[in-house]
């Protein structure tokens, strides 16, 4: 029996509390007891011509005005047939369709408005396991920093009162035959949230065939790639601009609320309204912004520590004894040439460079490296807690294990079926041996692309060496003195351009390979795609810094016995050492990439939006001759919501956003010993990045289809791997690249004041070289015959010992942090148990558990593999709509592809 709010429960136990407060609504559910003086909401224009049916999705295509133009432009007749078949099958599936047209000068833009009636929504809500509310959760949602400040009786400067906060609910899976047990089931129009309606429509569009299923002629994505349709999107909820005159905040639409309290630049110092973001864009996008905000907040202590370490270097510049020895050496230390045609030079000439190097290479970098390694581990542990809290609040804690359905493309093209061992449902199946062979082919493609990256790296190394020789031969004394710096800086810029070029090429290749591998779920598909691209991007972005940090200057040789690469003498570190070159490389790649990305994200969308609006401008209407009694003008025709959204840009997803941030995380952790300011630059960039991304999603992108997600996916595993690599990288950087270990050794063995340290680190050219050339000095621990001194082996043993002790201590402390911080907060565990209990009670018949659908153990073990029929009908629910039927596969007629 359908029970209205306010009526007493039949059972004596209070299972579902029907609260009638105004703020307790579920998505777009409007409570019955409305306040009389509440401000009126603007009229909803996202409806069909009947004025009540919601427009859930829009399909668009463009065609020439005249038939001759169509034939000249080469538009295939197959595309018209595919479009007609697709639309007919959507009608057959029970959807409501209306077509609208917009006339331009040469083309006609056709909009098909789609709406799902109640019966279709109920059927697919069970099919894709949507979750609906049982009871309002009255526990307040408070940010952790607000809790800390509230205990100190302080107001958080980051908090803001965002109107119409979406309430939290206990939820369970939707069942049509249990409809009366769900909160708000009396209102069929608003029972399902708009994001859930979009999910249902996209599921229908993605699995509907328009030709031969075996040839992959299935779904809206394939039709968009074949240019049968030019766009497919759900509608935004009105305009993002606040109406004029100003209305009360409670009257703002959800999109206007997000623009006012999130996307504006003045909101940079405020908490993000994550529940509002989730209500409008879905859990997947909300989790990205939650992670980005959490990461940005944790960058604050890292940037403070890094900046303090950097300023310690200024004090060392004035008090460091070795720096004073370098500057006071005058002509006493004549250094060997850095290349075959270079001239001798005085060590005192690098006085300024040596002092600048102290900003990046000082004793504080050891503390910073330990701090950042533990920071990364602690950050990931506390993000796991935050993510588990958000996943439960947003009803996604069991999404990947139980609720996630196979991808529509996989469902249509998989050749076999099997029984799911968890849910017992019959699902499509693709043989693992075939997928393994395809995955192996993809790995070979990754390997080939990584070889290409290394080839470009070798080319840039040769470029730097050859450019240095050319500059020395130019005869310009001023330029010749800076030859090494010019070659290094221009090589860094060239490397950045090569990185950006190769990234675009490989990303498109990875998309093709991942689709070919036929992964079952969207999560698995995205994880494999991300893994492919990140492995390549890791090599692409980090190969040059790794070369400078660990290989450059290691295999140079010594005077008279220099090593060569393709006939060119191996690169040596510049006069200031390799660490300052590494800091330069990091700043060019990291900061340069961030600047380029931010300029692209700020300028490019606006230019593309302007061009899109100009391209689809309406054809001007003919002006009729005015009669004497007629009005002199007409009001301009209002643009429809679907036409306004068509002028926006296609949402490109979150992959590039995550990739940019994860690569940044690698730069500030793996190489932080070389650049203490890296966390500060990352913090400044992320403050800008959050607002740019918010503006793109709210104002410049078409509304994406809401997707559910349990966490940030494989990105977390990648971050965890980077955190472990960072420990080893910083240990080797401090031990082998910085001067920390040699200084420490000299301080304890020779002189605690470091007097004479510079002479200790310089070797004299071998006697056979000095007979032919002028005697000179070079960096190294060698005798007059070029053999290593005992100090070299002492330092090598100390360096290796430092690496082992450093990584063991950091990993041990990190493991303690991991064990100390539970992954799921205690209060969340209680809520999960409570929700499981309520779901059992709500879905039980007469307070008894319903019939289990879990298969027998023998069925699970056998997997029950079967060949699929040409077109399997969808599984039936308890109460399927009468107009839903299986769609037979189209015969292969002449003219179909």
TAHUHU-V41352 format. One record per run of one state. SS is the DSSP state (helix for helix, strand for strand, loop for the rest). FROM is the first residue (numbers start at 1). TO is the last residue. If there is no record, write none. Layout:
BEGIN
<<SS & FROM & TO> <SS & FROM & TO>>
END
This chain:
BEGIN
<<loop & 1 & 46> <strand & 47 & 47> <loop & 48 & 53> <strand & 54 & 54> <loop & 55 & 56> <strand & 57 & 64> <loop & 65 & 66> <helix & 67 & 73> <loop & 74 & 76> <helix & 77 & 92> <loop & 93 & 94> <strand & 95 & 103> <loop & 104 & 106> <strand & 107 & 116> <loop & 117 & 117> <helix & 118 & 127> <loop & 128 & 130> <strand & 131 & 137> <loop & 138 & 143> <helix & 144 & 151> <loop & 152 & 167> <strand & 168 & 173> <loop & 174 & 175> <helix & 176 & 181> <loop & 182 & 193> <helix & 194 & 207> <loop & 208 & 208> <strand & 209 & 209> <loop & 210 & 212> <helix & 213 & 215> <loop & 216 & 217> <strand & 218 & 218> <helix & 219 & 225> <loop & 226 & 230> <strand & 231 & 234> <loop & 235 & 248> <helix & 249 & 251> <loop & 252 & 253> <helix & 254 & 263> <loop & 264 & 264> <helix & 265 & 267> <loop & 268 & 273> <helix & 274 & 281> <loop & 282 & 282> <helix & 283 & 319> <loop & 320 & 320> <helix & 321 & 328> <loop & 329 & 333> <strand & 334 & 335> <loop & 336 & 344> <strand & 345 & 346> <helix & 347 & 357> <loop & 358 & 363> <helix & 364 & 393> <loop & 394 & 398> <helix & 399 & 403> <loop & 404 & 405> <strand & 406 & 406> <loop & 407 & 407> <helix & 408 & 413> <loop & 414 & 415> <strand & 416 & 419> <loop & 420 & 425> <strand & 426 & 429> <loop & 430 & 431> <helix & 432 & 473> <loop & 474 & 476> <helix & 477 & 481> <loop & 482 & 482> <helix & 483 & 516> <loop & 517 & 520> <strand & 521 & 521> <helix & 522 & 550> <loop & 551 & 556> <strand & 557 & 558> <loop & 559 & 560> <strand & 561 & 562> <loop & 563 & 563> <strand & 564 & 565> <loop & 566 & 567> <strand & 568 & 569> <loop & 570 & 577> <helix & 578 & 615> <loop & 616 & 640> <helix & 641 & 646> <loop & 647 & 648> <strand & 649 & 649> <loop & 650 & 654> <helix & 655 & 670> <loop & 671 & 677> <helix & 678 & 700> <strand & 701 & 701> <loop & 702 & 702> <strand & 703 & 703> <loop & 704 & 713> <helix & 714 & 737> <loop & 738 & 739> <helix & 740 & 749> <loop & 750 & 756> <helix & 757 & 761> <strand & 762 & 764> <loop & 765 & 766> <helix & 767 & 772> <loop & 773 & 776> <strand & 777 & 779> <loop & 780 & 781> <strand & 782 & 782> <loop & 783 & 787> <strand & 788 & 788> <loop & 789 & 789> <helix & 790 & 820> <loop & 821 & 825> <helix & 826 & 843> <loop & 844 & 844> <strand & 845 & 845> <loop & 846 & 847> <strand & 848 & 848> <loop & 849 & 856> <helix & 857 & 862> <loop & 863 & 865> <strand & 866 & 867> <loop & 868 & 897>>
END
